[in-house]
Amino acid sequence: MSDAPLIEFRDVTKTFASGSRQVTALDGIDLSIHAGDVHAIIGYSGAGKSTLVRLINALEPVTSGSVLIDGTDITTLGERRLRELRLGIGMIFQQFNLLRSRTVFGNVAYPLKIAGWDKDTRKVRVAELLRFVGLSEKAWDYPDQLSGGQKQRVGIARALATNPKILLADESTSALDPETTGEVLRLLKRVNTELGVTIVVITHEMEVVRAIADRVAVLDAGRVVEQGAVLDVFAEPKTDTTRRFVETVLHDRPDGEDLERLRARHTGRLVTAGIRDDRRIGTVLSGAERKHGVRFEIVYGGIKELAGEPIGRLTLELTGPEAGVDALVADLREVTEVEELTA
Ligand SMILES: Nc1ncnc2c1ncn2[C@@H]1O[C@H](COP(=O)(O)OP(=O)(O)OP(=O)(O)O)[C@@H](O)[C@H]1O
């Protein structure tokens, strides 16, 4: 497999005219999405996520810069080539966007009809897709008879009908309860691993990123403020925006009342240390008393598993001579991120 990205944004800017004002939705985006990845784009409302995804299938023109798919700059393509391009890109939506007047079968068959597949081939393909998403028994139901999770599974089957290489999922689980969200995310992961489809997940929920993404880009006010492997971004978020998103999943950093309570109850120095390679941190801590005359107590923390690795933070109270605590904090900084919490 080549290293060239499947989707690449090069210095992409997108502005909209809003009355007499110009709104900059995307501001100098550089982003690479590689074949075979589940790549999440996370950001708050208005960050530019939907605009970004609409540039991937050229539903909107860029204002400047280029968007390359498989090495082709799609910003210069004519309508006919764009139609071909869009056949290779499936999309699913927050509100499912199913045709209410058609059955599940009819909805999934629809893109095949548009693409000119004959009736028999359509039938075989739809049956195969419904089997894959676990809805064979619902083929003759109408969307209104389905639960939210089932509707999204129909959406996924329809998006995959023409065998796209890319699936764009725009807030695809935001209308679903947590349990159904899990089901849909597991199905998307299967789409990725079993069918080899590259998935771009647009979300404002870090839990979605944790659950299925390999890589993530954090979008803030039209700019990519951070991007990388999900594990790295969770372990060492570099911007406040990212840190806030990570917090929503890990709940591992005391703040507000929790922090006040800890400060009132513990007189030693409070530090929060990132857990990643726990053995190295364990080694530093187990030598704390012997090396520096410092005792430690774990007073707060949360650890989750991400891609098979423990990730999270522990808050420690360190008690001992000032110089010893300083030396221990310095040792900890060698192996992980450390934040002082003492006011
Ligand atoms: N067609 C449009 N005309 C004018 N402004 C637009 C248009 N589309 C988007 N914008 C503006 O661009 C900015 C980014 O919007 P976008 O919908 O991409 O953000 P988002 O991150 O997807 O937010 P949300 O999660 O709320 O959908 C916002 O300020 C929005 O108001």
The ligand as a Gaussian input file, in Angstrom:
#p B3LYP/6-31G(d) Opt

LIG

0 1
 N      -24.366000      27.814000       3.649000
 C      -23.873000      28.610000       4.599000
 N      -24.027000      29.944000       4.543000
 C      -23.504000      30.753000       5.503000
 N      -22.777000      30.305000       6.544000
 C      -22.583000      28.979000       6.657000
 C      -23.118000      28.062000       5.696000
 N      -22.759000      26.811000       6.073000
 C      -22.043000      26.944000       7.211000
 N      -21.928000      28.241000       7.550000
 C      -21.190000      28.776000       8.723000
 O      -19.913000      28.182000       8.750000
 C      -19.519000      27.868000      10.082000
 C      -19.227000      26.371000      10.187000
 O      -20.441000      25.647000      10.034000
 P      -20.535000      24.051000      10.019000
 O      -21.976000      23.697000       9.835000
 O      -19.552000      23.509000       9.064000
 O      -20.071000      23.712000      11.496000
 P      -20.246000      22.338000      12.292000
 O      -18.986000      22.152000      13.039000
 O      -20.679000      21.271000      11.381000
 O      -21.400000      22.693000      13.294000
 P      -22.688000      21.826000      13.688000
 O      -22.164000      20.693000      14.509000
 O      -23.505000      22.783000      14.479000
 O      -23.320000      21.414000      12.410000
 C      -20.649000      28.343000      10.972000
 O      -20.315000      29.635000      11.420000
 C      -21.824000      28.387000      10.042000
 O      -22.762000      29.343000      10.473000

